Amino acid sequence: MGYVEDNLLNEERVLARTHRHWITFFTWRGILTLFLGPWIDRRSSEFAVTDRRLIIKVGIFDRKTMDLNLSKVESVDIEQNVWGRMLGYGTLHVVGTGGSRESFAHIADPMAFRRAVQQASADMQGPSRGAPQLRSAEDDPVARLEKAKVMLDKGLISPEEFAETKARLLGSL
């Protein structure tokens, strides 16, 4: 088992993962270490989004970990050059509340990872407070007024009952 699995809380689920991109093998460090350095980096790095947190671990000897509650993530920024966009890698910048900023280079498919963080954060917060809530036909005063008008036209209610219903429904808007 990896670092992420060893550190999951009860009933916490991993929603998305990513890793270092293969492009790390084609850096000066990769060439000078005969590809051993990037291989170790790739095998020892874990990037995961759970339904509660963002978990990142890099390194084997000099380990750097980051467990950040989704409610504390202000933004996940991505930096990609032309090659990164074409080959699907980039630098991930995680900004937490209080201005803390961590950067992780050569991440595979950083756009999907950012989308997973944003979706998990939105799911954790519940429905958007600013979004209009749709009403059912029974709760919608306009639909109820239209129904009362149809009943008036069919003679099922009197004009006085319609006026009373109209005043009550318009007062609830």
Beta strands, then each sheet from edge to edge (+ up, - down):
strand 1: 14-18
strand 2: 46-50
strand 3: 53-58
strand 4: 64-69
strand 5: 73-79
strand 6: 89-96
strand 7: 101-108
sheet 1: 1+ 2- 3+ 4-
sheet 2: 5+ 6- 7+
end
